Amino acid sequence: MRKLIAFDEDTFDKLKQLGRDRMATFQELADEAFADLLKKHGIPIDLRDALRKSAAKSKTDTAKSTAPKSRKGRSEARRRSDR
């Protein structure tokens, strides 16, 4: 899909120079920038990332639900009642 994006001249010149320095096309720079932006906000980039994130979430949810309950609350209540 093509979209028109406007840059000021100075920014565009710096992006062109960065592309030359890294031997990358403007499209490759844009792909990297948008992938980093999506990652920053926790949005999966592709199906593989979505599946990985989903599996990690279900793994932590399972670990939380099977973890033993803390006894901290009971001991705190006992200390208060002993006073």
Secondary structure, DSSP 4 states (H G I P E B T S, - for coil): --------HHHHHHHHHHHHHHT--HHHHHHHHHHHHHHHTT--SSHHHHHHHHHHHHHHHHHHHHSPPPSHHHHHHHHHHH-
